[in-house]
Amino acid sequence: MIATIFKNGVVVVIDSFFVWERNNMGKIFITGHKNPDLDSICSAYAYSVLKNRIDEENEYIPVRPGHLSNSTKAILSALSIKAPVYMRNVYPKVSDVMLIPEEKFEADMPLTSLAKHYKTVNPSVIPIYDKGKFLGLLSVDDISWWFMHKLGTEGAIADVPKIRELLRIKEDSVQLTDLFEEAKSLITSFKKRGLAVFDGDEFAGYVTRRCFLKAPSYKVILVDHNEARQSIPGIETATIVEIVDHHRLDASKTSLPIFIDTEPVGSTCTIVYQSFLRHRIIPDEYTAKVMLTGLISDTLILKSPTTTVVDVNTAGALATICQVDINEFGNEMFSHVESLASREPKAAILSDFKKYTEEGVNMGIGQCEVTTLNDIEDYRDTYLEILENIREEEKLDWAVVMITNVLKEHSILLTTGFRSEKNLPYNMIREKVYDMPDVMSRKKQLLPEMVYALKN
C-alpha cells in the first residue's frame, strides 16, 4: 500500500482502490432505461430527492443513459423541468483509480529533495514538472538505472544529480475517460511502472500498476426498468443496490440482497410518491410537478389501461401540491408532442423501443405518442421501411411500432412482416398496418396479444 502520513496522522495519499472508496463510496447513481421517456427521467430525479432527504451518508445522483427526443425536450422546457445529466456508461474508468500528486517536484531540484518523500511514501513513480508544467514520471527504475550506469561507466558518483538528468523515455499516457480495462492492458504491457493521466491536454494525475489490482464498481439504482439489456451500458460491472419499477421482472442476478419496489401501477413516479408517503415526507412543489409529469405521461392522462386507483389518487395529490388541473396539465404537456411526419423516423421509433424474447422469438416494440392520426399517410411508408431496417440492425425476428393518439385513445400499429402477424386481433387497414381502437398500452394490451399470436 502507498501512504503519506502527515504529522496529524491524516492519510493523504493511499492506494488507488482506497482512493476510489473514499471519493465515490457515497455516490449512488439513479438511472432509468437507455431510451429515456418522461417517467424514467422524472422518477430518477424525484427518487434522488427522497433518498437524499432520508440518507445523509450517501449522495444520490439522477442520470440519464440516453439522449432526449425533441418532444421530451419540448415538454420539459415548457414545464421548466431540468433533465438529469447525461451519463454514457458505468464502466470503471481511469478517473476512478487515478492518483493526484500532493507535492510538486521540479526537474531542476537536486535528487536529494526526493529522499524524504521516498522515505515516507515509497512511491512507484513521481510526477516531475518543469516550471510548473508536467514533464514526465520519474520511477524507481529510472533512479536505479542512473546510479548503476554511473557506477558502471565512471566507477563513482561525484555530484548529486538534478532530477532532470534521471528522466529517460517519455512514457505513454491515458485520458481520464479511458476505460479501466483498456488502461490496465496498456500498463501491463508497458515497461514503466506508471502512466500519466491527461484531461485533454492538461495533466490530471497518474496511475500505477497497483491502481489496477481491483476494478472499482459504481453503485446504481434502477428506476422504470429492471432488465440489464434496457439499462445503462456497463451495468454488468456495476453494483445494483435498488430497483424501483412497474414492469415485469427480468432482473440480473445480484451478489447481495437488495431493496426492490415493484408495483403493478401505471407509472414509476406513482411508486416514488408512495415512498415519500411511507417516509412521511411531503414533496416540494417542483418535485411534485416532476412526478406528476412522469405519471401523466406514462398513463396518458390517466386513460391508459395500466392506470390504477393508486395512480389516480397520486395524480390528485400531486396536482393539489402543484395547484394545477390534471386534464389541463396533461393537455398542455401533450400539445408539445411533434408530428411524426416532422421527426427523424429512426430516432422516433427508437425513442421508446423495448426488446422482448417470447417463445424463442426476439421482438421489438416501440411506441410513439401523437395528438392526431390524420397525418399518418404522410409518413407511414417511410416508417415501415425504417422499422424493417431497425429489425435487421437489432437482429430481431419481429418489430412493431404503436402510434398512439393520446387524446382520442386510438392507436395504429406498423409491423414488419412475420408469420404470427395474421393472428393479431386487429383490423388490417393495409399490408403491415393495423387499426387499434381503444388500445393505448404496449405493456398491458399489445404485448399480451403478440405473445398469444406467437403461441397460436
SEGUMAR-383222 format. One line per 2 residues: number of its first residue (from 0); their letters; for each residue x, y, z of C-alpha. Coordinates in steps of 0.2 Angstrom, whole numbers. Layout:
N
NUM> A> X/Y/Z | ...
This chain:
456
0> MI> 0/0/0 | 6/18/-4
2> AT> 4/30/10 | 8/48/15
4> IF> 5/52/33 | 5/70/39
6> KN> 10/74/57 | -8/75/62
8> GV> -10/57/57 | -22/60/42
10> VV> -19/48/27 | -17/59/12
12> VI> -11/48/-2 | -16/29/-2
14> DS> -18/15/-13 | -29/18/-28
16> FF> -44/7/-23 | -45/16/-6
18> VW> -45/32/-15 | -60/26/-25
20> ER> -69/21/-10 | -65/37/-1
22> NN> -71/48/-16 | -85/38/-23
24> MG> -92/26/-10 | -105/39/-6
26> KI> -110/42/-24 | -125/32/-30
28> FI> -132/35/-47 | -150/33/-51
30> TG> -154/29/-69 | -169/25/-80
32> HK> -168/15/-96 | -157/19/-111
34> NP> -171/26/-121 | -177/39/-108
36> DL> -195/44/-108 | -203/56/-96
38> DS> -207/43/-82 | -190/37/-82
40> IC> -182/54/-81 | -194/61/-68
42> SA> -194/46/-57 | -175/46/-57
44> YA> -175/64/-51 | -189/63/-39
46> YS> -181/47/-31 | -165/56/-29
48> VL> -173/70/-19 | -181/57/-7
50> KN> -165/47/-5 | -155/62/-1
52> RI> -168/68/12 | -168/51/21
54> DE> -150/46/19 | -136/58/24
56> EN> -122/46/22 | -123/45/3
58> EY> -126/56/-12 | -139/51/-24
60> IP> -137/57/-42 | -150/56/-55
62> VR> -143/52/-73 | -150/48/-90
64> PG> -141/35/-101 | -148/41/-117
66> HL> -152/57/-127 | -169/65/-126
68> SN> -182/66/-140 | -187/83/-147
70> ST> -204/81/-139 | -197/76/-122
72> KA> -186/91/-123 | -201/102/-128
74> IL> -212/96/-113 | -198/98/-100
76> SA> -194/115/-107 | -212/121/-106
78> LS> -214/115/-89 | -197/122/-83
80> IK> -190/105/-78 | -172/101/-80
82> AP> -167/84/-86 | -154/74/-76
84> VY> -136/74/-83 | -131/63/-97
86> MR> -120/48/-92 | -113/37/-106
88> NV> -110/22/-96 | -105/15/-79
90> YP> -89/6/-84 | -75/9/-72
92> KV> -63/22/-79 | -46/29/-77
94> SD> -53/44/-67 | -59/32/-54
96> VM> -42/25/-49 | -31/40/-54
98> LI> -19/46/-40 | -17/65/-38
100> PE> 1/71/-33 | 1/81/-16
102> EK> 18/88/-19 | 26/96/-35
104> FE> 44/92/-39 | 53/102/-51
106> AD> 65/95/-64 | 80/106/-58
108> MP> 78/101/-40 | 93/90/-33
110> LT> 89/72/-31 | 91/74/-13
112> SL> 74/84/-12 | 65/67/-16
114> AK> 74/57/-2 | 62/62/12
116> HY> 47/59/0 | 53/42/-4
118> KT> 57/38/14 | 39/42/19
120> VN> 29/36/4 | 40/24/-6
122> PS> 31/28/-22 | 32/18/-39
124> VI> 33/34/-49 | 33/53/-45
126> PI> 27/67/-57 | 40/79/-62
128> YD> 37/97/-68 | 47/110/-77
130> KG> 42/127/-71 | 25/121/-66
132> KF> 22/111/-82 | 21/92/-82
134> LG> 37/85/-89 | 36/66/-85
136> LL> 35/52/-72 | 51/48/-63
138> SV> 51/30/-57 | 62/20/-45
140> DD> 69/11/-60 | 75/27/-68
142> IS> 84/31/-52 | 92/14/-51
144> WW> 97/14/-69 | 105/31/-67
146> FM> 115/26/-52 | 120/9/-59
148> HK> 125/17/-76 | 136/30/-67
150> LG> 145/17/-57 | 147/6/-71
152> TE> 155/19/-83 | 163/31/-70
154> GA> 166/20/-55 | 160/33/-43
156> IA> 146/47/-41 | 154/64/-39
158> DV> 139/75/-38 | 121/74/-33
160> PK> 111/75/-50 | 97/85/-54
162> IR> 80/76/-56 | 80/81/-74
164> EL> 96/70/-78 | 87/54/-72
166> LR> 72/56/-83 | 73/44/-98
168> IK> 60/39/-111 | 44/49/-110
170> ED> 30/37/-106 | 13/34/-115
172> SV> -2/42/-107 | -20/39/-105
174> QL> -35/50/-103 | -47/52/-88
176> TD> -61/44/-98 | -52/29/-104
178> LF> -59/13/-98 | -51/4/-84
180> EE> -48/-12/-93 | -41/-4/-108
182> AK> -28/6/-97 | -25/-10/-87
184> SL> -20/-19/-103 | -9/-4/-108
186> IT> 1/-3/-92 | 4/-22/-90
188> SF> 12/-21/-107 | 22/-6/-103
190> KK> 40/-6/-96 | 37/9/-84
192> RG> 28/7/-68 | 15/21/-71
194> LA> 6/31/-84 | 2/50/-84
196> VF> -16/54/-85 | -22/69/-95
198> DG> -39/78/-96 | -37/83/-114
200> DE> -21/92/-115 | -20/95/-96
202> FA> -10/84/-84 | -23/77/-71
204> GY> -14/64/-62 | -6/47/-64
206> VT> -9/28/-62 | 2/14/-57
208> RR> 1/-4/-58 | -6/-5/-41
210> CF> -21/5/-47 | -27/-9/-57
212> LK> -27/-23/-44 | -45/-22/-42
214> AP> -58/-14/-53 | -70/-2/-44
216> SY> -89/-4/-46 | -102/10/-47
218> KV> -117/9/-36 | -133/11/-46
220> IL> -152/11/-43 | -163/6/-57
222> VD> -179/15/-60 | -193/12/-73
224> HN> -184/-4/-78 | -175/-19/-71
226> EA> -168/-28/-87 | -149/-27/-90
228> RQ> -152/-25/-109 | -163/-10/-106
230> SI> -151/-2/-94 | -136/10/-95
232> PG> -121/2/-104 | -109/-6/-91
234> IE> -122/-11/-79 | -115/-28/-78
236> TA> -99/-21/-70 | -109/-10/-58
238> TI> -117/-15/-41 | -136/-13/-42
240> VE> -142/-8/-24 | -160/-5/-28
242> IV> -174/-7/-41 | -190/4/-42
244> DH> -201/-2/-56 | -218/-5/-63
246> HR> -214/-18/-77 | -212/-37/-76
248> LD> -197/-43/-68 | -182/-50/-78
250> AS> -168/-43/-67 | -150/-48/-67
252> KT> -143/-59/-53 | -136/-49/-39
254> SL> -122/-54/-27 | -131/-47/-11
256> PI> -149/-45/-6 | -156/-28/-12
258> FI> -171/-17/-10 | -184/-20/-24
260> DT> -200/-10/-25 | -211/-16/-40
262> EP> -229/-12/-41 | -242/-15/-55
264> VG> -246/3/-57 | -246/15/-72
266> ST> -230/25/-68 | -214/23/-58
268> CT> -217/41/-52 | -233/34/-43
270> IV> -221/21/-33 | -209/35/-29
272> YQ> -223/46/-22 | -229/32/-11
274> SF> -211/30/-5 | -212/49/0
276> LR> -228/45/10 | -220/30/19
278> HR> -207/41/25 | -219/54/30
280> II> -212/67/18 | -222/79/8
282> PD> -213/83/-9 | -209/101/-13
284> EY> -219/109/-27 | -206/107/-40
286> TA> -203/89/-36 | -222/86/-36
288> KV> -223/94/-53 | -209/82/-59
290> ML> -218/67/-53 | -235/72/-60
292> TG> -226/75/-77 | -220/57/-77
294> LI> -236/50/-71 | -247/59/-83
296> SD> -235/54/-97 | -235/36/-94
298> TL> -253/34/-90 | -258/45/-105
300> IL> -268/57/-94 | -274/43/-83
302> KS> -283/35/-99 | -271/20/-101
304> PT> -277/3/-96 | -262/2/-85
306> TT> -269/16/-74 | -274/11/-56
308> VV> -284/19/-42 | -267/22/-34
310> DV> -261/32/-50 | -277/42/-49
312> NT> -276/46/-31 | -257/50/-33
314> AG> -260/62/-48 | -274/71/-37
316> AL> -262/73/-23 | -248/79/-34
318> AT> -259/91/-43 | -265/98/-27
320> IC> -247/102/-22 | -244/109/-39
322> QV> -260/119/-39 | -264/113/-57
324> DI> -279/104/-65 | -274/87/-71
326> NE> -283/87/-88 | -277/105/-92
328> FG> -259/100/-86 | -260/84/-97
330> NE> -267/93/-112 | -253/106/-111
332> MF> -240/93/-110 | -245/83/-125
334> SH> -248/99/-135 | -229/100/-136
336> VE> -228/82/-145 | -222/85/-163
338> SL> -229/76/-178 | -221/60/-183
340> AS> -220/67/-201 | -208/80/-195
342> RE> -197/69/-184 | -182/58/-190
344> PK> -190/41/-191 | -177/30/-184
346> AA> -175/42/-169 | -194/42/-166
348> IL> -196/23/-167 | -181/20/-155
350> SD> -185/34/-143 | -196/22/-133
352> FK> -192/5/-140 | -191/-11/-129
354> KY> -185/-28/-134 | -193/-45/-128
356> TE> -190/-63/-131 | -205/-74/-131
358> EG> -207/-92/-137 | -190/-91/-144
360> VN> -194/-76/-154 | -184/-59/-152
362> MG> -196/-45/-153 | -195/-26/-153
364> IG> -210/-15/-148 | -209/4/-150
366> QC> -222/17/-145 | -224/35/-151
368> EV> -237/47/-144 | -246/59/-155
370> TT> -261/71/-154 | -268/66/-171
372> LN> -268/51/-183 | -274/61/-198
374> DI> -257/63/-205 | -251/45/-204
376> ED> -252/44/-223 | -238/57/-224
378> YR> -225/46/-215 | -232/28/-215
380> DT> -222/20/-229 | -206/29/-223
382> YL> -208/22/-205 | -212/5/-212
384> EI> -196/5/-221 | -186/11/-206
386> LE> -194/-1/-195 | -188/-15/-206
388> NI> -170/-8/-205 | -171/-7/-186
390> RE> -177/-26/-186 | -162/-31/-196
392> EE> -149/-20/-186 | -156/-26/-169
394> KL> -156/-44/-175 | -175/-46/-171
396> DW> -187/-58/-179 | -202/-46/-177
398> AV> -203/-27/-174 | -218/-16/-172
400> VM> -222/2/-168 | -238/8/-160
402> IT> -243/25/-164 | -255/32/-151
404> NV> -267/46/-151 | -267/51/-133
406> LK> -282/62/-134 | -293/51/-144
408> EH> -287/34/-136 | -284/26/-153
410> SI> -268/18/-160 | -261/12/-177
412> LL> -249/-2/-177 | -235/-3/-190
414> TT> -226/-20/-191 | -213/-29/-201
416> GF> -218/-45/-209 | -219/-60/-198
418> RS> -228/-77/-198 | -238/-73/-182
420> EK> -244/-56/-188 | -260/-64/-195
422> NL> -265/-69/-178 | -266/-52/-171
424> PY> -284/-47/-166 | -284/-30/-175
426> NM> -292/-25/-191 | -279/-24/-205
428> IR> -280/-7/-214 | -267/-12/-227
430> EK> -252/-23/-228 | -242/-22/-212
432> VY> -254/-8/-205 | -267/-12/-191
434> DM> -281/-1/-183 | -281/-2/-164
436> PD> -296/7/-157 | -295/9/-138
438> VM> -278/2/-137 | -265/13/-128
440> SR> -254/2/-118 | -239/-8/-125
442> KK> -237/-17/-109 | -255/-22/-105
444> QL> -263/-23/-121 | -251/-25/-136
446> LP> -238/-37/-129 | -250/-50/-122
448> EM> -258/-50/-139 | -242/-53/-148
450> VY> -237/-67/-136 | -254/-75/-139
452> AL> -251/-73/-158 | -234/-82/-156
454> KN> -242/-97/-147 | -255/-99/-160
